[in-house]
C-alpha cells in the first residue's frame, strides 16, 4: 500500500503525517508512507486545499487533518 501526505509542511500537514503513521501502526499493515511537498506533484492530484491524503493513487481527504481512527477506516 502506498500512502501519500500532500502538503507544504504546515502544522496540519505534520499532524496528518503523524496520524497516518499511527493508523498504519495500529492496523499492523505494511505501507509506504511518503510526504509530498512539491506543488507540481500535489496539483497532479487536483488537490486545491492541503493537507490531503492519497491512498494507492486515490485522494481520500483534502483540506482537513483527520484523526488516526478516521484514517484507519480507509486502510
N, CA, C, O and CB atoms as a CASP TS submission, in Angstrom:
PFRMAT TS
TARGET T0000
AUTHOR 0000-0000-0000
METHOD Language model
MODEL 1
PARENT N/A
ATOM      1  N   UNK     1       0.842  -1.166   0.000  1.00  0.00           N
ATOM      2  CA  UNK     1       0.000   0.000   0.000  1.00  0.00           C
ATOM      3  C   UNK     1       0.895   1.239   0.000  1.00  0.00           C
ATOM      4  O   UNK     1       1.881   1.316   0.733  1.00  0.00           O
ATOM      5  CB  UNK     1      -0.962  -0.007   1.217  1.00  0.00           C
ATOM      6  N   UNK     2       0.529   2.192  -0.829  1.00  0.00           N
ATOM      7  CA  UNK     2       1.277   3.445  -0.913  1.00  0.00           C
ATOM      8  C   UNK     2       0.391   4.576  -0.392  1.00  0.00           C
ATOM      9  O   UNK     2      -0.713   4.797  -0.890  1.00  0.00           O
ATOM     10  CB  UNK     2       1.744   3.729  -2.383  1.00  0.00           C
ATOM     11  N   UNK     3       0.891   5.281   0.612  1.00  0.00           N
ATOM     12  CA  UNK     3       0.154   6.383   1.223  1.00  0.00           C
ATOM     13  C   UNK     3       0.976   7.651   1.069  1.00  0.00           C
ATOM     14  O   UNK     3       2.165   7.680   1.385  1.00  0.00           O
ATOM     15  CB  UNK     3      -0.159   6.096   2.726  1.00  0.00           C
ATOM     16  N   UNK     4       0.321   8.706   0.575  1.00  0.00           N
ATOM     17  CA  UNK     4       0.996   9.984   0.398  1.00  0.00           C
ATOM     18  C   UNK     4       0.262  11.062   1.183  1.00  0.00           C
ATOM     19  O   UNK     4      -0.962  11.181   1.118  1.00  0.00           O
ATOM     20  CB  UNK     4       1.080  10.360  -1.098  1.00  0.00           C
ATOM     21  N   UNK     5       1.038  11.841   1.926  1.00  0.00           N
ATOM     22  CA  UNK     5       0.511  13.000   2.626  1.00  0.00           C
ATOM     23  C   UNK     5       0.958  14.213   1.821  1.00  0.00           C
ATOM     24  O   UNK     5       2.153  14.484   1.702  1.00  0.00           O
ATOM     25  CB  UNK     5       1.008  13.068   4.133  1.00  0.00           C
ATOM     26  N   UNK     6      -0.013  14.942   1.267  1.00  0.00           N
ATOM     27  CA  UNK     6       0.288  16.092   0.433  1.00  0.00           C
ATOM     28  C   UNK     6       0.167  17.363   1.261  1.00  0.00           C
ATOM     29  O   UNK     6      -0.835  17.579   1.942  1.00  0.00           O
ATOM     30  CB  UNK     6      -0.649  16.145  -0.793  1.00  0.00           C
ATOM     31  N   UNK     7       1.196  18.200   1.198  1.00  0.00           N
ATOM     32  CA  UNK     7       1.139  19.464   1.908  1.00  0.00           C
ATOM     33  C   UNK     7       2.465  20.177   1.908  1.00  0.00           C
ATOM     34  O   UNK     7       3.507  19.596   1.604  1.00  0.00           O
ATOM     35  CB  UNK     7       0.685  19.247   3.313  1.00  0.00           C
ATOM     36  N   UNK     8       2.409  21.443   2.251  1.00  0.00           N
ATOM     37  CA  UNK     8       3.588  22.307   2.184  1.00  0.00           C
ATOM     38  C   UNK     8       4.520  22.174   3.373  1.00  0.00           C
ATOM     39  O   UNK     8       5.627  22.713   3.350  1.00  0.00           O
ATOM     40  CB  UNK     8       3.160  23.724   2.064  1.00  0.00           C
ATOM     41  N   UNK     9       4.103  21.474   4.403  1.00  0.00           N
ATOM     42  CA  UNK     9       4.938  21.346   5.595  1.00  0.00           C
ATOM     43  C   UNK     9       4.367  22.133   6.765  1.00  0.00           C
ATOM     44  O   UNK     9       5.053  22.348   7.764  1.00  0.00           O
ATOM     45  CB  UNK     9       6.356  21.814   5.299  1.00  0.00           C
ATOM     46  N   UNK    10       3.130  22.560   6.649  1.00  0.00           N
ATOM     47  CA  UNK    10       2.479  23.314   7.724  1.00  0.00           C
ATOM     48  C   UNK    10       2.194  22.394   8.913  1.00  0.00           C
ATOM     49  O   UNK    10       2.399  21.183   8.834  1.00  0.00           O
ATOM     50  CB  UNK    10       1.164  23.968   7.218  1.00  0.00           C
ATOM     51  N   UNK    11       1.731  22.969   9.990  1.00  0.00           N
ATOM     52  CA  UNK    11       1.435  22.204  11.193  1.00  0.00           C
ATOM     53  C   UNK    11       0.375  21.134  10.940  1.00  0.00           C
ATOM     54  O   UNK    11       0.518  20.008  11.416  1.00  0.00           O
ATOM     55  CB  UNK    11       0.976  23.135  12.302  1.00  0.00           C
ATOM     56  N   UNK    12      -0.678  21.461  10.206  1.00  0.00           N
ATOM     57  CA  UNK    12      -1.728  20.488   9.919  1.00  0.00           C
ATOM     58  C   UNK    12      -1.192  19.328   9.083  1.00  0.00           C
ATOM     59  O   UNK    12      -1.598  18.179   9.262  1.00  0.00           O
ATOM     60  CB  UNK    12      -2.895  21.163   9.194  1.00  0.00           C
ATOM     61  N   UNK    13      -0.280  19.643   8.172  1.00  0.00           N
ATOM     62  CA  UNK    13       0.317  18.593   7.339  1.00  0.00           C
ATOM     63  C   UNK    13       1.146  17.637   8.194  1.00  0.00           C
ATOM     64  O   UNK    13       1.105  16.422   8.001  1.00  0.00           O
ATOM     65  CB  UNK    13       1.195  19.214   6.228  1.00  0.00           C
ATOM     66  N   UNK    14       1.887  18.191   9.127  1.00  0.00           N
ATOM     67  CA  UNK    14       2.695  17.364  10.022  1.00  0.00           C
ATOM     68  C   UNK    14       1.804  16.514  10.917  1.00  0.00           C
ATOM     69  O   UNK    14       2.115  15.354  11.186  1.00  0.00           O
ATOM     70  CB  UNK    14       3.626  18.240  10.876  1.00  0.00           C
ATOM     71  N   UNK    15       0.696  17.088  11.377  1.00  0.00           N
ATOM     72  CA  UNK    15      -0.254  16.334  12.202  1.00  0.00           C
ATOM     73  C   UNK    15      -0.852  15.174  11.415  1.00  0.00           C
ATOM     74  O   UNK    15      -1.033  14.083  11.954  1.00  0.00           O
ATOM     75  CB  UNK    15      -1.373  17.255  12.717  1.00  0.00           C
ATOM     76  N   UNK    16      -1.159  15.410  10.138  1.00  0.00           N
ATOM     77  CA  UNK    16      -1.711  14.355   9.295  1.00  0.00           C
ATOM     78  C   UNK    16      -0.696  13.238   9.108  1.00  0.00           C
ATOM     79  O   UNK    16      -1.053  12.062   9.185  1.00  0.00           O
ATOM     80  CB  UNK    16      -2.139  14.919   7.933  1.00  0.00           C
ATOM     81  N   UNK    17       0.544  13.580   8.869  1.00  0.00           N
ATOM     82  CA  UNK    17       1.588  12.571   8.702  1.00  0.00           C
ATOM     83  C   UNK    17       1.702  11.710   9.957  1.00  0.00           C
ATOM     84  O   UNK    17       1.807  10.487   9.863  1.00  0.00           O
ATOM     85  CB  UNK    17       2.941  13.238   8.386  1.00  0.00           C
ATOM     86  N   UNK    18       1.681  12.342  11.127  1.00  0.00           N
ATOM     87  CA  UNK    18       1.758  11.602  12.387  1.00  0.00           C
ATOM     88  C   UNK    18       0.537  10.699  12.568  1.00  0.00           C
ATOM     89  O   UNK    18       0.668   9.565  13.029  1.00  0.00           O
ATOM     90  CB  UNK    18       1.878  12.574  13.573  1.00  0.00           C
ATOM     91  N   UNK    19      -0.643  11.194  12.210  1.00  0.00           N
ATOM     92  CA  UNK    19      -1.872  10.404  12.327  1.00  0.00           C
ATOM     93  C   UNK    19      -1.827   9.200  11.384  1.00  0.00           C
ATOM     94  O   UNK    19      -2.257   8.107  11.752  1.00  0.00           O
ATOM     95  CB  UNK    19      -3.111  11.278  12.020  1.00  0.00           C
ATOM     96  N   UNK    20      -1.312   9.396  10.180  1.00  0.00           N
ATOM     97  CA  UNK    20      -1.191   8.297   9.216  1.00  0.00           C
ATOM     98  C   UNK    20      -0.244   7.233   9.764  1.00  0.00           C
ATOM     99  O   UNK    20      -0.548   6.041   9.710  1.00  0.00           O
ATOM    100  CB  UNK    20      -0.686   8.819   7.840  1.00  0.00           C
ATOM    101  N   UNK    21       0.884   7.654  10.281  1.00  0.00           N
ATOM    102  CA  UNK    21       1.846   6.701  10.828  1.00  0.00           C
ATOM    103  C   UNK    21       1.252   5.929  11.999  1.00  0.00           C
ATOM    104  O   UNK    21       1.491   4.729  12.137  1.00  0.00           O
ATOM    105  CB  UNK    21       3.119   7.422  11.267  1.00  0.00           C
ATOM    106  N   UNK    22       0.481   6.609  12.844  1.00  0.00           N
ATOM    107  CA  UNK    22      -0.177   5.953  13.980  1.00  0.00           C
ATOM    108  C   UNK    22      -1.232   4.964  13.493  1.00  0.00           C
ATOM    109  O   UNK    22      -1.356   3.873  14.049  1.00  0.00           O
ATOM    110  CB  UNK    22      -0.820   6.999  14.913  1.00  0.00           C
ATOM    111  N   UNK    23      -1.991   5.330  12.466  1.00  0.00           N
ATOM    112  CA  UNK    23      -3.032   4.457  11.925  1.00  0.00           C
ATOM    113  C   UNK    23      -2.426   3.201  11.311  1.00  0.00           C
ATOM    114  O   UNK    23      -2.932   2.098  11.518  1.00  0.00           O
ATOM    115  CB  UNK    23      -3.869   5.203  10.878  1.00  0.00           C
ATOM    116  N   UNK    24      -1.357   3.365  10.568  1.00  0.00           N
ATOM    117  CA  UNK    24      -0.680   2.224   9.940  1.00  0.00           C
ATOM    118  C   UNK    24      -0.158   1.273  11.024  1.00  0.00           C
ATOM    119  O   UNK    24      -0.301   0.055  10.920  1.00  0.00           O
ATOM    120  CB  UNK    24       0.493   2.708   9.024  1.00  0.00           C
ATOM    121  N   UNK    25       0.440   1.844  12.049  1.00  0.00           N
ATOM    122  CA  UNK    25       0.975   1.025  13.142  1.00  0.00           C
ATOM    123  C   UNK    25      -0.153   0.306  13.880  1.00  0.00           C
ATOM    124  O   UNK    25      -0.030  -0.877  14.198  1.00  0.00           O
ATOM    125  CB  UNK    25       1.784   1.896  14.126  1.00  0.00           C
ATOM    126  N   UNK    26      -1.251   1.011  14.155  1.00  0.00           N
ATOM    127  CA  UNK    26      -2.377   0.425  14.877  1.00  0.00           C
ATOM    128  C   UNK    26      -3.019  -0.719  14.097  1.00  0.00           C
ATOM    129  O   UNK    26      -3.446  -1.712  14.686  1.00  0.00           O
ATOM    130  CB  UNK    26      -3.418   1.492  15.177  1.00  0.00           C
ATOM    131  N   UNK    27      -3.085  -0.581  12.778  1.00  0.00           N
ATOM    132  CA  UNK    27      -3.674  -1.628  11.935  1.00  0.00           C
ATOM    133  C   UNK    27      -2.701  -2.787  11.710  1.00  0.00           C
ATOM    134  O   UNK    27      -3.113  -3.884  11.331  1.00  0.00           O
ATOM    135  CB  UNK    27      -4.102  -1.041  10.585  1.00  0.00           C
ATOM    136  N   UNK    28      -1.414  -2.541  11.944  1.00  0.00           N
ATOM    137  CA  UNK    28      -0.417  -3.581  11.754  1.00  0.00           C
ATOM    138  C   UNK    28      -0.216  -3.971  10.304  1.00  0.00           C
ATOM    139  O   UNK    28       0.049  -5.133   9.994  1.00  0.00           O
ATOM    140  CB  UNK    28      -0.795  -4.779  12.535  1.00  0.00           C
ATOM    141  N   UNK    29      -0.344  -2.991   9.414  1.00  0.00           N
ATOM    142  CA  UNK    29      -0.177  -3.270   7.990  1.00  0.00           C
ATOM    143  C   UNK    29       1.148  -2.720   7.484  1.00  0.00           C
ATOM    144  O   UNK    29       1.774  -1.867   8.112  1.00  0.00           O
ATOM    145  CB  UNK    29      -1.338  -2.675   7.187  1.00  0.00           C
ATOM    146  N   UNK    30       1.551  -3.230   6.341  1.00  0.00           N
ATOM    147  CA  UNK    30       2.752  -2.711   5.696  1.00  0.00           C
ATOM    148  C   UNK    30       2.330  -1.655   4.692  1.00  0.00           C
ATOM    149  O   UNK    30       1.488  -1.897   3.827  1.00  0.00           O
ATOM    150  CB  UNK    30       3.569  -3.850   5.007  1.00  0.00           C
ATOM    151  N   UNK    31       2.921  -0.498   4.818  1.00  0.00           N
ATOM    152  CA  UNK    31       2.602   0.593   3.895  1.00  0.00           C
ATOM    153  C   UNK    31       3.823   1.478   3.730  1.00  0.00           C
ATOM    154  O   UNK    31       4.617   1.661   4.653  1.00  0.00           O
ATOM    155  CB  UNK    31       1.390   1.422   4.400  1.00  0.00           C
ATOM    156  N   UNK    32       3.949   2.019   2.530  1.00  0.00           N
ATOM    157  CA  UNK    32       4.987   3.003   2.256  1.00  0.00           C
ATOM    158  C   UNK    32       4.334   4.367   2.435  1.00  0.00           C
ATOM    159  O   UNK    32       3.389   4.704   1.722  1.00  0.00           O
ATOM    160  CB  UNK    32       5.609   2.829   0.803  1.00  0.00           C
ATOM    161  N   UNK    33       4.835   5.152   3.383  1.00  0.00           N
ATOM    162  CA  UNK    33       4.257   6.462   3.667  1.00  0.00           C
ATOM    163  C   UNK    33       5.227   7.531   3.180  1.00  0.00           C
ATOM    164  O   UNK    33       6.399   7.550   3.557  1.00  0.00           O
ATOM    165  CB  UNK    33       3.951   6.632   5.192  1.00  0.00           C
ATOM    166  N   UNK    34       4.713   8.420   2.334  1.00  0.00           N
ATOM    167  CA  UNK    34       5.528   9.480   1.757  1.00  0.00           C
ATOM    168  C   UNK    34       4.944  10.837   2.109  1.00  0.00           C
ATOM    169  O   UNK    34       3.726  10.996   2.195  1.00  0.00           O
ATOM    170  CB  UNK    34       5.633   9.320   0.233  1.00  0.00           C
ATOM    171  N   UNK    35       5.808  11.805   2.311  1.00  0.00           N
ATOM    172  CA  UNK    35       5.399  13.200   2.496  1.00  0.00           C
ATOM    173  C   UNK    35       5.723  13.914   1.191  1.00  0.00           C
ATOM    174  O   UNK    35       6.885  13.969   0.790  1.00  0.00           O
ATOM    175  CB  UNK    35       6.129  13.883   3.740  1.00  0.00           C
ATOM    176  N   UNK    36       4.718  14.455   0.529  1.00  0.00           N
ATOM    177  CA  UNK    36       4.896  15.132  -0.758  1.00  0.00           C
ATOM    178  C   UNK    36       4.697  16.634  -0.545  1.00  0.00           C
ATOM    179  O   UNK    36       3.610  17.078  -0.177  1.00  0.00           O
ATOM    180  CB  UNK    36       3.894  14.578  -1.838  1.00  0.00           C
ATOM    181  N   UNK    37       5.753  17.406  -0.780  1.00  0.00           N
ATOM    182  CA  UNK    37       5.694  18.854  -0.595  1.00  0.00           C
ATOM    183  C   UNK    37       5.807  19.624  -1.906  1.00  0.00           C
ATOM    184  O   UNK    37       5.588  20.835  -1.930  1.00  0.00           O
ATOM    185  CB  UNK    37       6.789  19.293   0.339  1.00  0.00           C
ATOM    186  N   UNK    38       6.142  18.946  -2.983  1.00  0.00           N
ATOM    187  CA  UNK    38       6.303  19.578  -4.290  1.00  0.00           C
ATOM    188  C   UNK    38       4.930  19.962  -4.853  1.00  0.00           C
ATOM    189  O   UNK    38       4.085  19.096  -5.079  1.00  0.00           O
ATOM    190  CB  UNK    38       7.051  18.632  -5.269  1.00  0.00           C
ATOM    191  N   UNK    39       4.716  21.243  -5.073  1.00  0.00           N
ATOM    192  CA  UNK    39       3.404  21.737  -5.511  1.00  0.00           C
ATOM    193  C   UNK    39       2.981  21.158  -6.862  1.00  0.00           C
ATOM    194  O   UNK    39       1.793  20.914  -7.075  1.00  0.00           O
ATOM    195  CB  UNK    39       3.425  23.256  -5.593  1.00  0.00           C
ATOM    196  N   UNK    40       3.905  20.940  -7.757  1.00  0.00           N
ATOM    197  CA  UNK    40       3.561  20.362  -9.057  1.00  0.00           C
ATOM    198  C   UNK    40       3.006  18.946  -8.872  1.00  0.00           C
ATOM    199  O   UNK    40       2.042  18.563  -9.534  1.00  0.00           O
ATOM    200  CB  UNK    40       4.801  20.342  -9.993  1.00  0.00           C
ATOM    201  N   UNK    41       3.608  18.186  -7.985  1.00  0.00           N
ATOM    202  CA  UNK    41       3.129  16.825  -7.707  1.00  0.00           C
ATOM    203  C   UNK    41       1.761  16.854  -7.042  1.00  0.00           C
ATOM    204  O   UNK    41       0.902  16.024  -7.341  1.00  0.00           O
ATOM    205  CB  UNK    41       4.127  16.074  -6.816  1.00  0.00           C
ATOM    206  N   UNK    42       1.560  17.806  -6.143  1.00  0.00           N
ATOM    207  CA  UNK    42       0.273  17.943  -5.457  1.00  0.00           C
ATOM    208  C   UNK    42      -0.815  18.308  -6.458  1.00  0.00           C
ATOM    209  O   UNK    42      -1.918  17.765  -6.396  1.00  0.00           O
ATOM    210  CB  UNK    42       0.355  19.010  -4.340  1.00  0.00           C
ATOM    211  N   UNK    43      -0.520  19.213  -7.371  1.00  0.00           N
ATOM    212  CA  UNK    43      -1.502  19.666  -8.357  1.00  0.00           C
ATOM    213  C   UNK    43      -1.910  18.548  -9.323  1.00  0.00           C
ATOM    214  O   UNK    43      -3.009  18.584  -9.876  1.00  0.00           O
ATOM    215  CB  UNK    43      -0.942  20.847  -9.142  1.00  0.00           C
ATOM    216  N   UNK    44      -1.040  17.560  -9.530  1.00  0.00           N
ATOM    217  CA  UNK    44      -1.377  16.436 -10.408  1.00  0.00           C
ATOM    218  C   UNK    44      -2.586  15.664  -9.887  1.00  0.00           C
ATOM    219  O   UNK    44      -3.305  15.027 -10.657  1.00  0.00           O
ATOM    220  CB  UNK    44      -0.179  15.495 -10.549  1.00  0.00           C
ATOM    221  N   UNK    45      -2.804  15.725  -8.574  1.00  0.00           N
ATOM    222  CA  UNK    45      -3.956  15.054  -7.975  1.00  0.00           C
ATOM    223  C   UNK    45      -5.210  15.931  -7.998  1.00  0.00           C
ATOM    224  O   UNK    45      -6.292  15.478  -7.625  1.00  0.00           O
ATOM    225  CB  UNK    45      -3.636  14.653  -6.542  1.00  0.00           C
ATOM    226  N   UNK    46      -5.070  17.167  -8.430  1.00  0.00           N
ATOM    227  CA  UNK    46      -6.211  18.077  -8.467  1.00  0.00           C
ATOM    228  C   UNK    46      -6.581  18.625  -7.103  1.00  0.00           C
ATOM    229  O   UNK    46      -7.683  19.138  -6.910  1.00  0.00           O
ATOM    230  CB  UNK    46      -7.394  17.382  -9.056  1.00  0.00           C
ATOM    231  N   UNK    47      -5.673  18.518  -6.170  1.00  0.00           N
ATOM    232  CA  UNK    47      -5.917  18.989  -4.810  1.00  0.00           C
ATOM    233  C   UNK    47      -5.721  20.499  -4.756  1.00  0.00           C
ATOM    234  O   UNK    47      -4.672  21.020  -5.134  1.00  0.00           O
ATOM    235  CB  UNK    47      -4.981  18.277  -3.798  1.00  0.00           C
ATOM    236  N   UNK    48      -6.748  21.187  -4.281  1.00  0.00           N
ATOM    237  CA  UNK    48      -6.684  22.645  -4.178  1.00  0.00           C
ATOM    238  C   UNK    48      -6.473  23.106  -2.743  1.00  0.00           C
ATOM    239  O   UNK    48      -6.157  24.271  -2.503  1.00  0.00           O
ATOM    240  CB  UNK    48      -7.955  23.265  -4.734  1.00  0.00           C
ATOM    241  N   UNK    49      -6.646  22.202  -1.795  1.00  0.00           N
ATOM    242  CA  UNK    49      -6.534  22.535  -0.386  1.00  0.00           C
ATOM    243  C   UNK    49      -5.757  21.435   0.328  1.00  0.00           C
ATOM    244  O   UNK    49      -6.073  20.253   0.196  1.00  0.00           O
ATOM    245  CB  UNK    49      -7.933  22.725   0.251  1.00  0.00           C
ATOM    246  N   UNK    50      -4.745  21.831   1.080  1.00  0.00           N
ATOM    247  CA  UNK    50      -3.940  20.864   1.821  1.00  0.00           C
ATOM    248  C   UNK    50      -4.183  21.059   3.307  1.00  0.00           C
ATOM    249  O   UNK    50      -4.626  22.130   3.722  1.00  0.00           O
ATOM    250  CB  UNK    50      -2.429  21.011   1.484  1.00  0.00           C
ATOM    251  N   UNK    51      -3.904  20.055   4.109  1.00  0.00           N
ATOM    252  CA  UNK    51      -3.292  18.789   3.755  1.00  0.00           C
ATOM    253  C   UNK    51      -4.277  17.868   3.039  1.00  0.00           C
ATOM    254  O   UNK    51      -5.494  18.031   3.126  1.00  0.00           O
ATOM    255  CB  UNK    51      -2.749  18.109   4.996  1.00  0.00           C
ATOM    256  N   UNK    52      -3.715  16.915   2.343  1.00  0.00           N
ATOM    257  CA  UNK    52      -4.528  15.922   1.645  1.00  0.00           C
ATOM    258  C   UNK    52      -3.895  14.553   1.851  1.00  0.00           C
ATOM    259  O   UNK    52      -2.690  14.427   2.066  1.00  0.00           O
ATOM    260  CB  UNK    52      -4.656  16.257   0.122  1.00  0.00           C
ATOM    261  N   UNK    53      -4.735  13.542   1.781  1.00  0.00           N
ATOM    262  CA  UNK    53      -4.282  12.170   1.967  1.00  0.00           C
ATOM    263  C   UNK    53      -4.624  11.358   0.728  1.00  0.00           C
ATOM    264  O   UNK    53      -5.769  11.342   0.275  1.00  0.00           O
ATOM    265  CB  UNK    53      -4.919  11.539   3.231  1.00  0.00           C
ATOM    266  N   UNK    54      -3.614  10.684   0.186  1.00  0.00           N
ATOM    267  CA  UNK    54      -3.781   9.856  -1.009  1.00  0.00           C
ATOM    268  C   UNK    54      -3.398   8.425  -0.649  1.00  0.00           C
ATOM    269  O   UNK    54      -2.304   8.173  -0.144  1.00  0.00           O
ATOM    270  CB  UNK    54      -2.912  10.390  -2.206  1.00  0.00           C
ATOM    271  N   UNK    55      -4.311   7.493  -0.913  1.00  0.00           N
ATOM    272  CA  UNK    55      -4.039   6.080  -0.658  1.00  0.00           C
ATOM    273  C   UNK    55      -4.150   5.340  -1.981  1.00  0.00           C
ATOM    274  O   UNK    55      -5.201   5.329  -2.621  1.00  0.00           O
ATOM    275  CB  UNK    55      -5.025   5.484   0.411  1.00  0.00           C
ATOM    276  N   UNK    56      -3.042   4.722  -2.376  1.00  0.00           N
ATOM    277  CA  UNK    56      -2.965   3.971  -3.639  1.00  0.00           C
ATOM    278  C   UNK    56      -3.496   4.790  -4.812  1.00  0.00           C
ATOM    279  O   UNK    56      -4.239   4.274  -5.648  1.00  0.00           O
ATOM    280  CB  UNK    56      -3.751   2.657  -3.526  1.00  0.00           C
ATOM    281  N   UNK    57      -3.117   6.067  -4.875  1.00  0.00           N
ATOM    282  CA  UNK    57      -3.458   6.918  -6.003  1.00  0.00           C
ATOM    283  C   UNK    57      -4.811   7.599  -5.932  1.00  0.00           C
ATOM    284  O   UNK    57      -5.165   8.346  -6.844  1.00  0.00           O
ATOM    285  CB  UNK    57      -3.403   6.128  -7.219  1.00  0.00           C
ATOM    286  N   UNK    58      -5.583   7.363  -4.870  1.00  0.00           N
ATOM    287  CA  UNK    58      -6.906   7.962  -4.726  1.00  0.00           C
ATOM    288  C   UNK    58      -6.910   8.967  -3.579  1.00  0.00           C
ATOM    289  O   UNK    58      -6.515   8.636  -2.461  1.00  0.00           O
ATOM    290  CB  UNK    58      -7.971   6.876  -4.492  1.00  0.00           C
ATOM    291  N   UNK    59      -7.354  10.189  -3.851  1.00  0.00           N
ATOM    292  CA  UNK    59      -7.456  11.212  -2.814  1.00  0.00           C
ATOM    293  C   UNK    59      -8.640  10.857  -1.918  1.00  0.00           C
ATOM    294  O   UNK    59      -9.773  10.773  -2.392  1.00  0.00           O
ATOM    295  CB  UNK    59      -7.621  12.647  -3.438  1.00  0.00           C
ATOM    296  N   UNK    60      -8.382  10.648  -0.619  1.00  0.00           N
ATOM    297  CA  UNK    60      -9.455  10.294   0.310  1.00  0.00           C
ATOM    298  C   UNK    60      -9.826  11.435   1.252  1.00  0.00           C
ATOM    299  O   UNK    60     -10.935  11.457   1.784  1.00  0.00           O
ATOM    300  CB  UNK    60      -9.052   9.086   1.118  1.00  0.00           C
ATOM    301  N   UNK    61      -8.926  12.369   1.462  1.00  0.00           N
ATOM    302  CA  UNK    61      -9.182  13.552   2.279  1.00  0.00           C
ATOM    303  C   UNK    61      -8.466  14.730   1.661  1.00  0.00           C
ATOM    304  O   UNK    61      -7.381  14.582   1.098  1.00  0.00           O
ATOM    305  CB  UNK    61      -8.728  13.339   3.748  1.00  0.00           C
ATOM    306  N   UNK    62      -9.069  15.894   1.764  1.00  0.00           N
ATOM    307  CA  UNK    62      -8.426  17.110   1.296  1.00  0.00           C
ATOM    308  C   UNK    62      -8.928  18.284   2.131  1.00  0.00           C
ATOM    309  O   UNK    62     -10.129  18.430   2.360  1.00  0.00           O
ATOM    310  CB  UNK    62      -8.701  17.343  -0.219  1.00  0.00           C
ATOM    311  N   UNK    63      -7.998  19.114   2.581  1.00  0.00           N
ATOM    312  CA  UNK    63      -8.365  20.317   3.304  1.00  0.00           C
ATOM    313  C   UNK    63      -8.611  20.142   4.784  1.00  0.00           C
ATOM    314  O   UNK    63      -9.024  21.081   5.465  1.00  0.00           O
ATOM    315  CB  UNK    63      -9.551  20.881   2.705  1.00  0.00           C
ATOM    316  N   UNK    64      -8.359  18.938   5.289  1.00  0.00           N
ATOM    317  CA  UNK    64      -8.505  18.727   6.726  1.00  0.00           C
ATOM    318  C   UNK    64      -7.520  17.673   7.189  1.00  0.00           C
ATOM    319  O   UNK    64      -6.911  16.967   6.385  1.00  0.00           O
ATOM    320  CB  UNK    64      -9.946  18.313   7.082  1.00  0.00           C
ATOM    321  N   UNK    65      -7.379  17.584   8.489  1.00  0.00           N
ATOM    322  CA  UNK    65      -6.454  16.632   9.075  1.00  0.00           C
ATOM    323  C   UNK    65      -7.244  15.640   9.928  1.00  0.00           C
ATOM    324  O   UNK    65      -7.487  15.905  11.105  1.00  0.00           O
ATOM    325  CB  UNK    65      -5.367  17.357   9.919  1.00  0.00           C
ATOM    326  N   UNK    66      -7.647  14.506   9.358  1.00  0.00           N
ATOM    327  CA  UNK    66      -8.455  13.533  10.090  1.00  0.00           C
ATOM    328  C   UNK    66      -7.653  12.844  11.197  1.00  0.00           C
ATOM    329  O   UNK    66      -6.422  12.853  11.187  1.00  0.00           O
ATOM    330  CB  UNK    66      -9.013  12.491   9.128  1.00  0.00           C
ATOM    331  N   UNK    67      -8.354  12.263  12.123  1.00  0.00           N
ATOM    332  CA  UNK    67      -7.708  11.533  13.214  1.00  0.00           C
ATOM    333  C   UNK    67      -7.194  10.178  12.713  1.00  0.00           C
ATOM    334  O   UNK    67      -7.548   9.720  11.627  1.00  0.00           O
ATOM    335  CB  UNK    67      -8.692  11.335  14.395  1.00  0.00           C
ATOM    336  N   UNK    68      -6.358   9.560  13.534  1.00  0.00           N
ATOM    337  CA  UNK    68      -5.832   8.229  13.190  1.00  0.00           C
ATOM    338  C   UNK    68      -6.985   7.238  13.056  1.00  0.00           C
ATOM    339  O   UNK    68      -6.951   6.364  12.190  1.00  0.00           O
ATOM    340  CB  UNK    68      -4.815   7.736  14.266  1.00  0.00           C
ATOM    341  N   UNK    69      -8.004   7.369  13.904  1.00  0.00           N
ATOM    342  CA  UNK    69      -9.157   6.453  13.845  1.00  0.00           C
ATOM    343  C   UNK    69      -9.906   6.607  12.520  1.00  0.00           C
ATOM    344  O   UNK    69     -10.333   5.610  11.937  1.00  0.00           O
ATOM    345  CB  UNK    69     -10.119   6.714  15.032  1.00  0.00           C
ATOM    346  N   UNK    70     -10.072   7.835  12.038  1.00  0.00           N
ATOM    347  CA  UNK    70     -10.731   8.056  10.757  1.00  0.00           C
ATOM    348  C   UNK    70      -9.918   7.462   9.612  1.00  0.00           C
ATOM    349  O   UNK    70     -10.468   6.855   8.694  1.00  0.00           O
ATOM    350  CB  UNK    70     -10.954   9.550  10.524  1.00  0.00           C
ATOM    351  N   UNK    71      -8.609   7.645   9.681  1.00  0.00           N
ATOM    352  CA  UNK    71      -7.716   7.149   8.629  1.00  0.00           C
ATOM    353  C   UNK    71      -7.754   5.628   8.570  1.00  0.00           C
ATOM    354  O   UNK    71      -7.693   5.051   7.484  1.00  0.00           O
ATOM    355  CB  UNK    71      -6.273   7.637   8.866  1.00  0.00           C
ATOM    356  N   UNK    72      -7.852   4.972   9.719  1.00  0.00           N
ATOM    357  CA  UNK    72      -7.872   3.508   9.754  1.00  0.00           C
ATOM    358  C   UNK    72      -9.019   2.936   8.929  1.00  0.00           C
ATOM    359  O   UNK    72      -8.898   1.836   8.390  1.00  0.00           O
ATOM    360  CB  UNK    72      -7.978   3.018  11.192  1.00  0.00           C
ATOM    361  N   UNK    73     -10.118   3.654   8.822  1.00  0.00           N
ATOM    362  CA  UNK    73     -11.265   3.189   8.045  1.00  0.00           C
ATOM    363  C   UNK    73     -10.919   3.020   6.564  1.00  0.00           C
ATOM    364  O   UNK    73     -11.554   2.235   5.860  1.00  0.00           O
ATOM    365  CB  UNK    73     -12.427   4.162   8.197  1.00  0.00           C
ATOM    366  N   UNK    74      -9.921   3.753   6.098  1.00  0.00           N
ATOM    367  CA  UNK    74      -9.542   3.719   4.687  1.00  0.00           C
ATOM    368  C   UNK    74      -8.380   2.770   4.391  1.00  0.00           C
ATOM    369  O   UNK    74      -8.053   2.529   3.229  1.00  0.00           O
ATOM    370  CB  UNK    74      -9.181   5.103   4.232  1.00  0.00           C
ATOM    371  N   UNK    75      -7.773   2.243   5.421  1.00  0.00           N
ATOM    372  CA  UNK    75      -6.601   1.388   5.210  1.00  0.00           C
ATOM    373  C   UNK    75      -7.007  -0.054   4.956  1.00  0.00           C
ATOM    374  O   UNK    75      -6.146  -0.912   4.758  1.00  0.00           O
ATOM    375  CB  UNK    75      -5.665   1.459   6.413  1.00  0.00           C
TER
END
